[in-house]
Amino acid sequence: MDTSPELLTEVFAAKAARHLVLSKAPFDEKIAMLIRLQEMAAVIAGCRGQILRPWRTTANLLKPTASHPE
């Protein structure tokens, strides 16, 4: 793995730029991202026999999920 200082500087700059974009996202988009992460985590936990329930909001109540397909 290349860990040259130039590459690391580029990676950290890209990370900072991504963080800035995410920090300026509207609150409802941030919640939607969080729910999507919860849905992905629920699928992984389900493979381990665990049950996780992502938050339900009015925006995602009608959307099918991995645990509740159409």
Protein Blocks (a to p, Z undefined) as FASTA:
>chain_A
ZZbfklmmmmmmmmmmmmmmmmmpcfklmmmmmmmmmmmmmmmmmmnopacdddddfklm
mpccfklcZZ
